[in-house]
């Protein structure tokens, strides 16, 4: 999470979930902010024109999110079925692309086909409601990154062709456990495997790598917290977790699943196309909503790569 209060650029994606903040503070579980960082949206944050919420709401300049603006809950998605083997191009069901160019905010049957196909491939676009909003956009980004396409909100010929002939995610740990999580820092993608097959593929935002110094009131007194904002590579396992919003001394984490000390996979209100956290792996809110039901304790988490700006 980057320091500062830069205004959000037009069409900045903000994936928003339930805003019922838990007050269960545990020392040492950092990776979010108490004050809204650049790109983050919390109740009371003033947004710039064109900011998109996951529900598809576009706010005008100066809008302040409230309980009525932010969705009170996200739909739960059923667990994806495990495939018998890591799928290659020929293993996926056939798909005929509509071919229509789609942009954020589009509606109709072509959007519904896009959403259904993404879900079929293990991505998380939300319900197939025919509305191209923020939740679908994060799934599009994840798919494009896996296919080697520069992430964009526009669905054009190259993305449609890839949807017809998709590649499986690059395996980071070929001899890993059949059930595992792989975090690709280079591509900014997380893959959940079951039976050695990818069943959930998500866009992420990892540690920014920018050293930070934050001041926060913790345990009744104002304290100074500093760090490198890195997501360390290595081999870990999932440990403890919190349901709902968890307050750390650097802010709020949604449904965090910790795997390396105070570093967790967690939902965030902002998951940009660049590493922006204090070290945690940020997930879109709809992914964080269902991941705890799919990922148990003691499951290997492999973190590899490095993001090149």
N, C-alpha and C positions, 0 to 999 in steps of 0.2 A: 504494500500500500504506500503510494508515493506521498511525500509531504507536501502540504500546501492546500490552497483552495481554488485551483484553477477552475474556470467555468467549463462545464461539459460542452463539447462540440456538438453540432447538429447531428441528430441520429445516433448519439452515443447510446449503447445498449445498457440497460439496467434491468437485471432479472430480479424481480421482487416477489417475496413470499410473505408468509405470516409475520406480523410485527407485534409479537407479544414477548417482550424482552425478559429472559430469565435472569435472576439475580444471583445465580450460583457461581460465585467467583472462586477460582482455585489458583493459588499462586503458581506461576511458572507456565501457564497455558496461554502464551501470547500468540499473536499473529493477526490482530485486527486493531482498529483504532477507536478511541473514545470520541474523538472529534472526526468529522467526516473528511476523509482524504479526497484528493482529486479523483473524480469519477465515481465516488460513492454517493449513494442517496439514502438518507434516513429521514424520518419525520422531522420537518423543520428546515430541510435543505432547500435552497432556492435553485431551481433548474433553469437552464438556458433553453431557447426555442428548439423544438424537435426532439427532446429527450423521450426515449421510448421505454415504456414499462412492459414487463412480460405479458401482461394482459392485452397488450396492443394499444394502450392509451398513449396518445401523444400530447404532451403538456406544452402550453405556451410559456413564453419567457416570464420568469418571476413566480411561476406556480410553486406553491409549497405543499408537498405531499401530506396528506392527513389520513386518518383511519378510513375515510371514504374513498380516497384516491388509491391507496395501496390495497391490493387484494387481501382479504382476511385469511385465505387459505389457498393452497394449490391442490389441483387434482392429483390423486395418487395413481401411479402407473403400475400395472402388474409386472411381476418379475418376468424378464425375457426368458424364453426357453433356451436351454443350453444346446449347442449343436454338437454333433458327434465328433467333428474334427475341425481344425482351424480352416475356415472356408477360403478358397481361392476364387478366382474370377468365375469359374464354371460352377461353383457350388451354390451360388445364390439363385433364387428364383428369377425367372425372366421378367423384364420390365420394359415397357414401351414408353419412352419419355414423351410428354405432351409437346415439348419443344417450344413452348411459349416463354418469352422472356418475362421473368418475375422480379419485382422489386418489393422492398419492405413496405408493408401496408396493402399488398395485393390480396384479393379474395377470389374464391371460385374453385372449380374442379381441378385446375392445374395445381393449385396450392395443396389441395387435399391429396392429390397423387404424390406430390413431393413429400408431404408429411408421412404418408403411408409407406413410401419406399424407404425413407430415412429410418423409420421405426423398424421396418423389416430387416434392415442392415445392422441394427444394434445401436442406433443413435437415439437421441431423446428430444424429439421436436414438439412434445406435448400432444394433445389430442388432435386427431385428423379432422379439424373443424373448418378447413378451407380458408383460414385467416393467417396471413404471413406476418406474425408478430415477433417479439423479442425472443420467446422461447424457441420458436422454430429457427430463428437466426443463429442461435448458439449451436444448434445441431448442424446447421448448414456449415458454419465455420469449422466444426470438428471434422465433418465429412471432407470438406475441401482440403484441410490440412493433411489428412490421411492420404488423400489422392494426389498430393503434390501440387494443388492449385492454390494460388494466393487467395487468402480469405477475403470474401466480398459479400455484400448483401444481395447482389444481383445474381439471379439464376439464369445463365445463358447457355449457349451451345456446349461449351466445354464441361460444365457441371452436369448438364443433362446426359452427355455421353458417358461421363464417369458413373452416373447413377445406373446406366444401362449395363456397364461393365466395371463394377467396382473392385477395387483392391482391398484386401484385408489389411488391418493395421500391421505395421512392421513389428515383429516379435523382438522384444528387447532381451528376454531371458529364455532362450530356446529350451533349456532343461529345467525350467521353473516348475513349481508345483502346478497341478491341474487347476487349482483354485488359487488365484493370485490377482494382485493389482500391479499394473505397470504404468509408471508416470514418465512420460517422454517430455523432458524439459525443452528439448530442441524444437519440437513441433507444438509444444503446449497442449498435449492431449493426455487423457487418462483412459486406460482400458481395463475393464474388469473381465477376468477370465473365469469360466466354469468349465470343467471337463476339458481343459486346455483349449477352449473356444471363446472368442470375444463375444460377450453378451451385452456389454454396455460400453459405449465409446463416447467420451465427453470432452468438450472444450474446457480448458482450465486457464488459470493465471497463477503463476508460482511467484517465488520471492524475487523482488526487484533487483537485488544485488546492491542497492544503494544504502549505505550506512544511515541509521536513523538515531535520533535522540528524542524521546517523548517524555512528557511530564503528565502524570495522572495521579488522581487520589486513589490510593490503594491501602486497604487495611486501616482506614481512618486517617491517613496522612498523605501529603503530596510527595510523590517519589519520582525519581529520574530513571528512565529505562533506555538502554542503548543496545544496538545490535547491528549485524551486517545485512539483514534482510535477505539471507540466502536460504534456498531450499537445498540442503545437502544431498548429494547422490549417495547411493548405498542400498543395502538390503535390510529391511525392517519388518516388523509385524504389527498388525493392528492391536491396540491395547484398549484403553477405556474410551468411553463416549458419553455424550450428553444429548438428551432429546430436547429439541427446540433450540431457543436462543441461549447461548452460554456467554456470560460476561467474563472476559479476561482483563488484565490490566492494560491491554492495548485496544480493547473494544469488544465487539460482538461477533460470535461465530454461530452459524446456524447448523444444527445437527452435526457437530464435530465428531470425527472419528480419528483419534490420535494414533500416530504410528512411530513417532520419533521424538520422545520428550514432549515439548509443548507444540510440536508441529503436527498439524491435522489436515485431513481432507474435510472441507466444510463448505456450506453454502454461504454466498456473499451477495450483497446487493449490487455489486459492480464486479464484472468479470471481463475486463477489457482484452484486447488482442495483444497485449504485451504483459510481461511479468510485473506485478504491481503490489504484491503482498509483502508482509514482513518476513515471510518464510513458509507459511502454510500453502496448501494447494487449494485455491478458490475454485468452487464449482458453481454452475448455474443453480438457482434455487430449486427448480423442478428436479434436477438430478440429486441434489442433497436431500430432497424430500423422500426419495425412494431408496437411495443407496444403503441406509442402515438396515433395511429389510433384506438386502441382497448380500451384504458383506459382514461376516461374522468376526469374532475375536480370534486373534492369533493367525490371521491370514497374512501371507507374505505380501509386502509392498516393496517393489523394486523401483528405485528412482535413478534415471539415467539421463545423460545428455547435458547440453548447455544451450541456452537461448542466445542467438546472435542478433544484436540490434542492427 
